[in-house]
Amino acid sequence: MLDPYRVREDFPILKRTVNGYPLVYFDNAATSQKPISVIEAMREFYEKSNANIHRAVHTLSQEATELYEEAHKEVASFINAESYEEVVFVKNATEAINLVAYSWGLKLNPEDEVVVTLMEHHSNLVPWESLSRIKKFKVKYAGVNYDGTLNYESLEQLVTGKTRFVCVTHASNVTGVINDIEKISKLAHEHGALLLVDGAQSVPHMPVDVKKLDVDFLAFSGHKMLGPTGIGVLYAKRELLEGGEPFLFGGDMIKEVTYTHNEGRLRISWNELPWKFEAGTPNVCGAVGLMEAVRYLKRLGMENVHEHERNLTIYALDKLREVSTLKTYGPGREIDRCGIIPFNMDGLDSHDLALLLDQFGIMVRSGFHCAQPLHQHLGLKSSVRASFYVYNTREEVDRFVEVLREVSEGLKRQR
C-alpha cells in the first residue's frame, strides 16, 4: 500500500509554510509537485550531459541522445505502447491534441463529423471547433448527466458512419469522473471513427494501458505526473503516425532535403518515427525529468496510487458533509473517480473562498478549471476544486474541513 507520509519526505516543497501555516497543496489537477529525484535528475543532466540531440557525434550529444531516447522507451512501457516509436514528445497535452487536430483533422471534409463531450477541457473543445470553421465539418456535443457522469445514450446517438473522430476525456478535470474508454472505443471503431483520449487526469493517477483500452491517440502532460512543465506526450498507433503528416516543420524531423534545379523547388522526406513529429530542438532536460517521474510512479505502483486517491476522496466527501453551507458536485462516493472534488459555499464567490483558504496555507483552484461549458451545463457560475495526489493525507483533509467550517461559521455570524 502507498504510504503518503513516506512519500512526502521526497518532496522538498511540502516542508514550507504559507502565511505561517504548513502548506496543504490541493491543486494537483492543475500541476503536481516534484520529488527530489526528478529535480536531481534534471540538475545532473545540465551539469554533466547537456547538449543537443541527433545532430553531433561528440560525447555529450551522444549521451543526451541516449537519455532522450531512453525517456521515450520508459514512457512507452508505462502506458504499454507497442514501442517507443509510438510516443511523440510535445510541450503538453494541449499541444498533443492540437497535433492530432492539425495533422489528421485538416484532412476532414464538410460531410464529416467530430463528436466530443460537454465535459471536455477547453483543450479538447476549442481546437475542433476552430478547425471546423476552416474545414466546414460538423462538431457534435455529447451530453453530461447532472451528477457529472457522461450520458452514454447521447454519445451513442451522435456517433454515426459520418463520424471521423470521437474525442473524450478519460477523467474529468472538474469532477474526477472516469469514463469507460473501452466502451467508447468499441463504439467509435464500430463506426469507423478514430478515438482521441485526453489522458491528462488519468495517466498520472491510475493504470492506463493503451492496448487494453484500444485508443488511437492519447494525450497527457508531464507536469501533472510529478514531472517538469514543458514536456508532454502524444501516443498514437504506429500505422496512424506512419500515414500522418507533420504539424511542425524544421530541424530533426527531416531525413533529407534536396534542391532540384530543373524544378526550382525542394524535395523533402520525413525522418523516422517518432522524430518525424518532433521538429526543432526538443526539451531534452524535460524528457529526463519525465523519465524519472515515470520511474518514481512505477515504484509506487499505479494501482496503489489510484487506491490511495480513491480512499482519500471518499474520506474527504464524508468529512465535507459536516459543513452545512457546502455543496459538492459530481457523483456520489460509490462511483469510482479520480481524486477531484468540486464544491461551492453558500454566499461566497469561488475565488473569495479560495483566497480565504490560501490565508491558512491551503492551495485550491477556483473558477471554470478550463471547462466552462461543463459548468454552464451544470448550472454553475464557477466552482472551487480540491484535487489530491500521492503525498496528500487525511490530516490535511481534516485541516481543510476545519478551515471551511470556520469560514462557514464566520459567514453565519455576519448575517
Buried (B, 14 or more C-beta within 10 A) or exposed (E): EBEBEEBBEBBEEBEEEBEEBBBBBBBBBBBBBBBEBBBEBBEBBEEEBBBBBBEEEEEEBBBBBEBBBBBBBBBBBBBBBEEBBBBBBBBBBBBBBBBBBBBBBEEBEEEBBBBBBBBBBBBBBBBBEBBBEEBEBBBBBBBBBEEBBBBBEBBBEBBEEBBBBBBBBBBBBBBBBBBBBEEBBEBBBEBEBBBBBBBBBBBBBBBBEBEEBBBBBBBBBBBBBBBBBBBBBBBBBBEBBEEBEBBBEEEBBBEEEEEEEEEEEEEEEBBEBBBBBBBEEBBBBBBBBBBBBBBBBEEBBBEBBBBBBBBBBBBBBEBBEEBEBBBBBBBEBEBEBBBBBBBBBEEBBBEBBBEBBBEBBBBBBBBBBBBBBBBEBBEBEBBBBBBBBBBBBEEBBEBBBBBBBEBBEEBEEEE
